[in-house]
Amino acid sequence: MDFWFEFGSTYSYPSAMRVEDEARARGVALRWRPFLLGPIFRTQGWLDSPFNIYPVKGKYMWRDLARICAAQNIPLRHPTSFPRNGLVAARIAARFDDAPWVPAFVRGIYEANFARDEEISDPAVVASVLAAVGQPAELVREASSEEAKSKLRTNTDEAIALGIFGAPSFVVGGELFWGNDRLETALAWKA
Amino acid sequence: MDFWFEFGSTYSYPSAMRVEDEARARGVALRWRPFLLGPIFRTQGWLDSPFNIYPVKGKYMWRDLARICAAQNIPLRHPTSFPRNGLVAARIAARFDDAPWVPAFVRGIYEANFARDEEISDPAVVASVLAAVGQPAELVREASSEEAKSKLRTNTDEAIALGIFGAPSFVVGGELFWGNDRLETALAWKA
């Protein structure tokens, strides 16, 4: 199963925190696929998160997310800035997507954004998450590499081609599932 | 629990078909609350269903709905017209909202729209659903009564005041849940 996530996306946070355990429990192989929602939203005419553009929907989302995080027993702090730009972290995750430390790195970035209210667009924050998962902080410079840029661009293009329009999304044998609440259905899907 | 529904809404269909059984199984008292999404969508600048405005999202929704209906074992025929105008049926459901035949009437309208591809904006279709649930077909004229119009308008105003922005929605003790996939969570909520 491919797990498509965007670091600025709120509902991707509870998914990122549990997807590895849930997939393992069902014996499903997992691929971590970072992408950017910004270019996709722009094609729909949105220059901001729809949760900011439609405040009534945004207010509901934060309450819904609080209920979900409480049920999942993970902390949530309403970020003082939303949505945060996850470009640097997404390039790192794309560049090293098959490294064994990437799942922990992804979770660490989400915790920085949604549990500790840290500015994940700041390379220093990304570097500290790298260090926390046992990697050299200097690895953050790889975000500027052509390989990282190209890999994230390719991921986003593939997401668009798959019909992905939001995050998190899950793809099993070409079948698309959108939303944290579809994780179990996606894992049970027979491709 | 209040079940807020709109007859044009796709995800309200699987909810309407199961909500009474699910509520009864958990001993939760249920109120049927028809309302109109049109006025709410217009305040967000949408003059059509967002599933038509954003075709990528619409394509996904129809596929997702097909999976949900298959899992729930209810028929689905992609309506040749979408969204259909449920004004007449909604006024009838609002006017008689505490009548014992209303749940069956609501399900009958959804089946007409999404299982039989019938034009539910046509009073003759609404009349035939009334007849199917043992009511005189002439009752459809009540849709033009001041009481029916006023009750549906009041419902829609109350929905807006509750922060409702889509359908189906569920409200338990002031707590709002949006979406067919939140029905179980809403029913388990301790108000």
Interface residues (C-beta under 8 A of the other chain):
Chain A: Q44 Y54 V56 K57 K59 Y60 R63 D64 R67 G163 F165 G166 L176 F177 W178 G179 D181 R182 T185
Chain B: Q44 Y54 V56 K57 K59 Y60 R63 D64 R67 G163 F165 G166 L176 F177 W178 G179 D181 R182 T185
